[in-house]
Amino acid sequence: MVISKTASQSDVSVHSTFASRYVRASLPRFKMPENSIPKEAAYQIINDELMLDGNPRLNLASFVTTWMEPECDKLIMAAINKNYVDMDEYPVTTELQNRCVNMIAHLFNAPLGDGEAAVGVGTVGSSEAIMLAGLAFKRKWQNKMKELGKPYDKPNIVTGANVQVCWEKFARYFEVELKEVKLRDGYYVMDPEKAVEMVDENTICVAAILGSTLNGEFEDVKRLNELLLEKNKQTGWDTPIHVDAASGGFIAPFLYPELEWDFRLPLVKSINVSGHKYGLVYAGIGWVIWRNKQDLPDELVFHINYLGADQPTFTLNFSKGSSQVIAQYYQLIRLGHEGYQNVMENCQENAMVLKEGLEKTGKFNIVSKDTGVPLVAFSLKDNSRHNEFEVSEMLRRFGWIVPAYTMPPDAQHVTVLRVVIREDFSRTLAERLVLDIEKVLHELDILPAKVTAKLTANDENAHDVAVVKKTTREVQLEITAAWKKLVADRKRTNGVC
Ligand SMILES: *Cc1c(COP(=O)(O)O)cnc(C)c1O
């Protein structure tokens, strides 16, 4: 979080149980302490406080890698003091990034001649990659409009309403209008027909998502390419496509090699992928690849020479760590095509175990597709008494972090729970999660409907309105009684083991 908010403004000191062996005075929370403390105390204080963070391995909310092999951890630690931007000082690190760019470009079927170098760059993540790709499109479009003597002050970009927040950031930070294709019930990705309808002369690109953040579904890039080719032919425009393959870029080539979504399609001019998602590297790496040199306007590339020889750079930031680049290279050569395929197939199989387990409960609608990013998105068939947010909240008690969220317009009345299957999420964990979800459903069945949920519900439902009319006191008593019963029941079953 860039803008900090703290949990408790009143507690202005940080205390630590074990650190009292080393220091007696507590530390101010929001001001730099006057004096130094021993390194052991600093370590202990911070380590103790961090224990309250969730367990990353049980964080099913995130696509981002939470486990790597110890050999790679070693390489990461060994490079922790290398600044990536010092390319002349660390030429091997630069070479490794270039190898990664080329490997990924080939994976995405970039039309490269023999010995031709790919065009791309390592970034902090897909967000930075998308800013760079977006800027390249904007500049190319501006140059073209200038040449034609047409106004170039109202660029727009067409996406689905399901885009990740970084597209909204790009649009707002770089003053491009975001034209979103609305979703609808049962269809939660960008409809290519509607997207192409929205394209006009000021459209810098259409952004398609390979692996929607909301339900993992792949958008139909091939169809989009066909429709847009046709529209370009009719109008004389040359509106290009960007593919946001943040999560799907390392899935599709291994699970669905026949699926055409990448540079095999002529209008796809750039692709981003998060190395730290299914690229299997810890947080802090993304990639953007351009189809050709011509797709990256020269004037966006800076040449620096004060660190040594001339180095071209196109990034938003200057300094950053080298470890993630090295770790990406490790994964690419360690796993190879075979290894990535194994990992992705395993994730997909575990997603199916979870999906089938959830279907068997009879309580959920599955909102994700079998083809796509390995995740399971699901919503309650009946959420009149208890909703998905309550399920999410109660799963926390078992240590699971499963987010619940509402879909974007026009499907905002649909709430889903989402479990992302990563490499470190085993089949045993998938089965365990189903059991715990069943327990939560059972517990919710016993609990009375939540009063807050009912107060915000529509008035149409006469039964619900009757519940709302109970006094707060009555509801509290009812909830207390139900919890007491639940605890008593659990004690009884606990006695068995
Ligand atoms: C995760 C994600 C992003 C943002 O990527 P970061 O690597 O976290 O910056 C963008 N688009 C999609 C579709 C994503 O899933």
The ligand as an ORCA input file, in Angstrom:
! r2SCAN-3c Opt
* xyz 0 1
  C      -2.067     -9.895    -12.094
  C      -2.566     -9.253    -13.296
  C      -2.109     -7.993    -13.677
  C      -1.141     -7.202    -12.855
  O       0.062     -7.861    -12.812
  P       1.240     -7.591    -11.770
  O       2.288     -8.518    -12.267
  O       0.710     -7.986    -10.423
  O       1.604     -6.162    -11.845
  C      -2.585     -7.474    -14.866
  N      -3.477     -8.133    -15.622
  C      -3.943     -9.348    -15.272
  C      -4.911    -10.045    -16.163
  C      -3.509     -9.956    -14.093
  O      -3.974    -11.160    -13.753
*
